[in-house]
């Protein structure tokens, strides 16, 4: 990740794009091999999405710093992620709730965030009209899915809490 961030900060967007592609491919390969070889661990299942989120969040910040992603988009992305993190920590501390599976909207949000970062980097080296259009669509989809997935996550968590309090048992 440091090389990717450095490339972007230095304005080497072509290199940044390819480092981003390589990071995505190696992450996908790592996950696929872990599942195929039955080498997945509980720790890996927690750390992999954390690493992915750290990479994306860092890239949103860096690209916003460079003026390539609107600050509003980055603020929404960070706001949602921070909200989810705080709620998860509070629920874990208060009632021992440990299961916070990603929803279909959360997964879709990650896909559009990855697409947005990739297209923003691509646009710096390949300024075709279709790339500019795809960039706008990906950033708009990021905003929409950030809100939708945040609301969906809130709804799912409220339902889990309701079930847990309704049967008189915690989620431990």
N, C-alpha and C positions, 0 to 999 in steps of 0.2 A: 504494500500500500504506500509506503513512503515514496517509492519511485514514481508511482502514478500521480500522487499529489504534487511532487516536485515538478514533474513534466507539465502539469496543468499550470502551476504557479509561474513557471518559466515561459508559458505560452507555446509549449511544444505539444499542440493539440493532437496532431497525428500520432505521435508516440503515446500520448495519453489515451487516445481511442484504442490503440492496439493493446496497451497494457490492461485496459479495462476489459477488452474482449478475452485476453488470456486469463485474467483473474476470474471471469465468469465461467470460462470453459474448465479451468482447473477445479473450481468450486463444484461444478456440475459433475465432473469426472470423479472427484473425491466422494461425493454423496452417492453416486451410482455404484462405485466400487465397494463402498462400505455396506450398502444394502445387498449387493450381489454376493459378497464374500461373508455376509453375516458378521460384519465387524463393527456395526454401529453400537455405540455405548450411550448410556443416559447422559453422561457429560457431553459427548459429541452432539447429542440432540439438542442440548441447551446452548452450547457454544457456537454451533454453526449459524443459527439465525442471528445470534448476537454479533458475530463477526460480519455477517452480511449487512446487518443494520448499521454497524459501525462504519463499514465501507461506504454505504450509500449516504449516510448522514454526513460523513466527512466530505464526500464529493459534492453534495448539495451545498454545503457551506463554502467550499472552495470555488465552485462555479458561481455562486452568488457573489462572493468576494470579487471575482473576475468580471462581474456584470453580465454573465451569460444565462443566469436563471433569476427570475424576479424574486426579491426578498420575501414577497407574500407566499409564494409556493414553498419556500424553505421554512418559513415560519409555521405554515400549516403542517408540514411534514414533521417538524420537530415538536410542535404542540401535541399532535396526536401521539407520537411515540413517547413523549414525556408523560402524557396523561396515562397511557397504558402502563408504563413502567411504575408510576406512582400507585395506581390502583392495584396492580399485581403485588407490589411490595406491601401495601396496606392489607390486602386480603390474605396474603400469606402470614403476615404478623398477627392479624386479628383472628382469623378462623382456620389457618393452616391450608388454605386453598392453594394447590400447586399446579393444577391443570389449566393451562392457558393456551389451548390449541389455536393455531391460526384459522381464521374463517376463509371461505372462498373469496370474500371481498378483500381480506388482508393479503391473500396470495395474489389476487389480481392487482392490488395496489403495488405490491413489490414488483410485479412484472412491468407495470407502466412506469414505475420509478426507474427501473433499470433501463427501459427503453428511452425514457426522457434523458437520462444522463448520457447514454450512448449516442443518441441523435444530436444532443447539444454539442458533444465533442466532434461528431462527424461533420456537423454544419460548419465548424471552424476550418475544416480542410476541403469541404465539398459543398459549396454554396449553391446547390441546385434548388429550384423552387419547390420540388416535392419534398426535399429534406427540411426546408423551412416550414412547410405545411405540417409535416410529420412531427416536427419539434413542437409546434403550437398545439397540435392534437394531444401529444404525449404529456405536455405540461398541464393542459386543461383536464385531461383524464386523471392526472396525478392529483389535482385539486379535488375533483369530484370524488374519486375513490378514497382519498384520504379522509374526507368527511364521512362518506358512506361507511367505510370500514370502521372508523372510530365509533359511529353510532351503532353499527351492528355489534361490535365488540361490547359496547355498553349494554345493549339489549341482552346479549348472550350471558354476560356476567350477572346481570340482574336476575335472569331466569335461573341460573345455577344457584344463586344465593337464595332465591325464593324456594326452590326445591329443598335446599339444605335446611332452611329454617322451618319449612313446612313439615318435614318428617322428624324434626327435633334433634337431628344429628348434624354434626359439622361435616366438612368435606375431607376429613383426614383419613 
